[in-house]
Amino acid sequence: MAVIKPFRGVRYNPARIPRLDDVLSQPYDRIGPDLAARYQQLSPYNITGIILGHNEDTGLPGPCAVNGDYRCARQRYEHWLAEGILIREDRPALYVYEQTFPIAGRTHVRLGLIAALGLHEFEDGVILPHERTHRGPKADRLRLLHALQVQPEQIFVLYPDPENRVNALLRAAIADRAPAIDATELFEDQVRQRVWVISDPEVIHAVQGVLAPLRGLIIADGHHRYETALAYRREQQALPADAAASFISATLVSMDDPGLIILPTHREIHDFGAVSPADVLTRAATHFAIAPAADLETMLAAVNVHPRGHAFGFYGGPEVGFHVLTLRDEAILDALAPDRSPAWRSLAVTIAHRLLLEQAAGVPAAGIEDKSQIRYHRDPRRPVENINAGRGEFAIFLSPTTMAQIKAVAAHGEKMPQKSTDFYPKMVSGLVMLPVGPEERLPDPCPPGDDQAAMAGPSPAARAS
């Protein structure tokens, strides 16, 4: 069963940080050195000081900014608590998380629930992955978790709720209430981030009741952090059922939420001269019908209208131009990976990698695995700019993976290739943190009508006063 619990979250004190825009960030794995420096220019209290606290390249202040050493993250966390920059809730709470954003001229609204989600091994079938992970990021995140003993970010988890019953409960709970957080993050600056704190035991019990029987929840973003939390839990000795270390901080979103948007991730190949872009096209003609396109927009439009996502864009520089490649015979998919399910074989990312990058271009697998010869892009203009500037050789453009495909692959116990999905917008970091130290517990909320404040105990801010 899916277990969610409220928790006494740690979050920024609006009395000390009146402009919360300055302390939020993208998830850790989307922050390069340049973006990290921009966040630090906004505020010395930006959440990157904790989630990237080890990396000298970020330019973070303090004597503990030593590569591979996360003690500085813990020092900052404790210092910010002591200063009142961070405060802890007086009582356990769930958090309603709403994101409002435009795409192609339309405004979308996605509703999520931030909660402590009980950890399950994948073979239990309660929580499922959909993408592959790598050892390096997991080792890095485990070092942070050991030092910090706090989960500073939420992973993104999808749950089946065709009738959006949880959304209805959350909407009713926040009706006519001002949010505790109303901010805009620097990078995805068109996304309005709003958060409401819910400590009403009736609402909490109602939400728990809807989610408890569910299985087949899917991790949308945060696979490395989820597997890190599993590893951290396995290290603990004789954990009680309510130990916070048996949970992960997650934003849960209904698979049928009308604001659930998945964007494609395009591939740019660079530092690869074995096969020219023109020859890649010639070789691709074995399996694809190839038609020139006037420009990027025309090419993308043709790619996105294919009913099965089996049309691809190609750009090889000004001399080669833009092209649309459409798979001729879908029977070839059976030979791509006979040990995989039809759902996995028919993914656009599978076809792009197996038939275009591997067979037609001959890009070495190692160059893909270690990312030394591939760049991934949300914005399709970026690879074109890079290629025109001589920084890349060619690019493959894909249509987005659908929610139905994600469900089908996960149901077979399979994982998609990396960068198969791009859920937009991202769950920003800096909203609320979940302490998971050895003594932290997540008791069930008191029944409706009982004194929850007595159960929760005073917050650090209250004790300090």
N, C-alpha and C positions, 0 to 999 in steps of 0.2 A: 504494500500500500504506500501511497505518497504521503509523507508526514511533513507538514509545515508547522512552524511555531513562530509566535511573536518573539521579539528579542529586544533587549534594552540597547538600542543602537547608540553609537557614538557618531556625532555629526558636528558640523561647524556651528559655532555660536553666532546667531545673527546680530547679537549686540556687539560682538567684537569684529565680525566680518559682515558688514552691512551689504557689501556687493559680492554676492556669492558667485557671480560670473567669473571672478578672478581666481577662484580656488578649485574649480572643476577642471577635468581633463578628459581626454579620450582614454579608453582602456590601455593598459601598459604596453601591449604588443603593437599598438598603432602609433607609438610616440618615438620618433627619431630624435637625434640630437638637436636639430634646428627647432623642432616644435617644442621640445622640452625647454630649450632656452627661452622661447617666447612665453611659455607658461610661467617660468620663474620671474620673468620681467613683470608679469601681472601682479604677483604677490609672493613674498617669501614663504607664505603659508599654503601655497598651491599644493594640491594632493600629490603631485609628482615628487615632492620632497620625501614622501613615504613610499610610494609604489616604485620609484626609480632610485631609491636612496643610495644604491651602491655604485652608480655609474659615473665615473669622472667626466665622461664626454658630455653629460648634461649641464655641467657647470654649477652643480648644486653647492651651496655654501656649507661650511663646517669642516672641522678636522677629521670627521669620520667618513668622508666621501672617498673611500678606498675601494678599488675594483674588487668585487667578490665578497665584500664585507657589509652586511646589512645592519650592523649595530647602530649605525647612524639613523636608520629608519625608526628603530625603537626609541632612540634618544629624542628624536623630533616628536614622535607621538606622545611620549611622556611629558615632554616640555610643553607641548601645545595644550595638553590636558591641564597641566598645572597652571598655565597662564590663563586658562579659560577660553582659549581659541577653539578648543573642542569641548563639547559637553556630552554627558550621557543622559539618556532618557530616564525619567523617574520611574517608569513602569514599562513592562514589555509591550511592544507595539508591532503592528504590521504597517507597511508604508504603501500608499497608493501612488503610483508613478505614471504620470501622463506626459506624453511627448506629442507636440503639435508641430507639423512641418509641411512645407510645400514640395510637390513633385509635379513637373510638367504642367504648372498652372493650377493644380488642384491642391487643396489643403487636406492633409490626412491627420488623424488623431489615433495614437496607439496607447492602449491602457495596459499597465502592468501592475504586478503585486510584488513588492520586495518583502521577502520573508526568509527565515532560516529553513532550509530544505534538507530533510534527512538524507544522508548519503546512502547509496545502494551500489553494490557491485553491479557491473553491467549485465552479468549473466542472470541477475534476478529479474530482469525485464521491466523494472519499474522506471528506471531512467536509462535512456539509450544515447550513445554517441552517434554522430553522423559524419564526422570527419576524422582523418588520421591525426595523430599527434607525434611530436618528436621529443627525444630525451632532453635536449638542451634546455628548452623553456621550462620543462617540468622541474629539472634540477635547480634552475634559477629561482622559480617561484617557491620551491620547498625551502631554500635557504632564507628567503624573505619570511616565510611563515614561521620557521623556527625562531628567528630573531624577534619578529614583531608580535607573534601570538595573537594576531588580529587579522581578519579577512577584510582588507580595505576596499575591495571592489565587489560588485555583483556579477555573477555569470548570468547568461540569458538562457532561459529554459522555456520551451513550448509545451503546453499541456492540452489534451483533447477536451474540448467543451463546446460542442456544436451549437448549443443554445446560448452560449456566453452567459451562463448563470452567475459565474463569479463576477464578471463585469457588472452585471445588474446589481449585485450586492454592494460592490465597491462604489458604483455611481450613487446609489442611495445613501451610502455612508458619508460621502463628501459633498452632497448637495448643499449649496448655499454656504459652504465653508471656504474661508481663505486658505490657500496652501501655506505650508510651513516653508517651502522652498519654491521660488519662482525665478528662474535664471536662464541664461544662455551661455553655452560653452564656446570657447574661442574657435575651435576648428570647425565644428558643424554649427556655424553661427546662425543658421536659419531655423534651428530647432529650439522650441521653447520647452524647457524642462520644469515640470511642476510636481511637487511631492506633498502629500497629506499624511499626517500621523494618525493611525487608527488604534486606539487602545480599548475600545468598547468590547467587552467580552462577548456580547451577543453577536456582534458582527464577526469577531474572530472565530467563534464556534461555528457560525453558519458557513464561513468560507472553508474552514477545516473539513466540515461535513461534506461539502461538494467535492473537494480535492482528494479526500482520503481513499476512496475506492479506485482511483485512477491508476493506470499503468501505461507504459509506452510514452512517458514524457521524453522529450528530445532536447538535447543540448544544442542550442542554436549557436551561441558564442561562449567560449570559456572552457573548451575541452581540456586544455593544459591545466587550468586552475582547478577543475573538477578532479582530475586524476591526482593532482598535488594534494588536494584535501583528503582523498582516499588514502594516499600514502601517509599523510600526517596522522590520520585516524588509526591506521594499522600500527603505528609506532607507539601509541598510547597503551598503557597497561590497565586491563579490567575497567573499561569505561562504563559508568552508569548510563542508563538509557537516555537520560536528559542532559548528558555532557554536550557542551557546545561544540566540542571537537568532532562530534558525530554528525555535524550539520555543515552546510555551506550557504553563504549569503547569495541569494538568487533573486533575479527579477523574473517572475513567471508571467507569460503572455499566452492567451488563448490562441490555438492554431486557427481559429475562425475569427479572430479580431479583425475588423475591417481595415485597421491601420497597419496590418502586417505586410511589410514591403520587402521583397528580396531583389537585389540588384545583381547584375552579372559582374564577374571579375575577368577582365581582359588580360591577355598574355603578350608580353613583349620579349623577344629574344635578342640578346646582346652578347658581345664578345664571342661571336660564333661566325666563323668564315668558311666552314667546310662546304656549305651549299649556298649558292646565291639565292636571293628571294625569287628571281625569275625561275630558277630551276626547281624551287620548292613548289611553285605553281604548276610547272610541267609535271612533276611527279604526282602531285595531288589529283591531277586529272584522271588517274586510274580509278579513283573511287568517287570523285566529285564532278558535278557539272559546274563549270566556271563561267561567270558572267562579269564583265567590267561594271563598275559603278562610278557615277560622276563625281561623287564626293563622299565624305564621311557620313553625313546625315542620310544620304540615299542608301548607302551600304547598310547602315544600322537598321533603317526601316525595313529593308528586305530580310535581314537576319531575324528581326523580332516578329515578323508575321508568320514564320514557319510554324505549323501547328505542333510539331514534335521537338522543336529546338534543334533540328539537324541541318541548319544552314549557318554558315560561319562567314565572318568578314575577314579579309586579308589586306594588309597594307605592307608594301615592300619598298617604300620610298617614292619620290616623285617620278622616277623613270618607269617603275612598275605600276604604280597607282593603286587604286582601291578595287577590290573584287569581292564577289559573293560566291561562296563555295557551297553547293547543296549536295548532300549525300545522294548518290544515284540509287543504290540498292541496299535496303536496310537488312537484307539477309546476311550481309557481311558482318553485322554486329555479333552474330553467334560465334564467329571465329575470333573475335577480339579477346575474349576471356571466357572460355567455356566453363570455367569453374565458378563463374559469377552469375548472379541472378539476371534475368532480362531487364529488370529495373536499373541495375547498375550499369549494364552494358549500353543501355540507351541514353545515358546521361550525356549532355553536350560536352561536359568536361572530359568524360571518358573518350569520346570520339575525337575531340580536339587533340588530346595527348597521344592516344594510340595511333591514329591514322595520319595526323598532320605533323605533330612535333616529333614523334618517334619514327614513323615510316617515311613520310614525305621529306622531312627536313633532316632527320638523323641527329637531332639534338641529344647529346649523351644524357643518360638517366642521372648521372652524378651532378650534371649542371643544373638539372631541375631540382633534385633533392636538396642540394646545398644552396640553391638560389643564386649560384654564381653566374648563371647565364639566362636567368629569367627574372622579369619584373612583373608584378601584378598591379593592375590599375582598375579603379572604380571609374574614373573619368576617362572616356575613350579618347579625348584630345591629347592626353599626356603621352601615350606611346607614339602618336603621330609626330608630336613636337620633338620627342627624343630621336626618332628615326631621321627626321629632316635635319636635325642638328648633328647627325653622325654618331649619336650615342647608342643606337640600336640598329638591328638589321631588318627585322620584320615583326609584325604583330598579328595575332589571331584574336578576333572579336567574337564573343559568345552572347547568346540570349540567356536570361536568368533561369536558374533552377526553380522549379515550382514546389509548393508545399506538398503536393501529392507525390512528387518524386522523392522528396525527403522522407516522407512517411513510409513509402514502399521500400526504400533501401534500408532504412533503420529496422523495419519489420523483419527483414531477412538477416538481421544481425551483421550487416555489412557497413563499412565506412566509406564515405566518398573520398575522392582525392582531395588534397589540400586546396583551399581557396575555391571550393565548389559553390559556396554561398556567400553573399554579403547582405546581411540583414541591416536595413537602414531605417532609422539612425541607430548608432551604437548606444549601448547603455553607458552613460558617462560615469566617471569615477569621481568620488568626493561627496556623494549624496549621504551615505550612511555606512558605518563600519560595524562589523560583528566581532567582538572579542571572543577568542576560542582558547584562552589559556587553560591550564589544568584544572583550575577551580571554578571555571565558568559553567553555569548550568542554565538550562532552558526549561523551566517548569511549565506545565500546562497552565493556561490562564484560569483564574478562579471562575466558578460558575457564575452566570449572570446574577448580579445583585450583591455578590460578595465584595469584600474590600480588597481590590486589586493593589492599591498602593501599599498595603501592609505586606502583600506577597512580594512585591517588586523590591522593596527596600529603597532607601534614599539614593539619589544619584550622587556622583562625586561632587557636583556643584552644590547640591543641598548640604552634603556633609561639610563641605568647606565653609559654608555660611553658618 
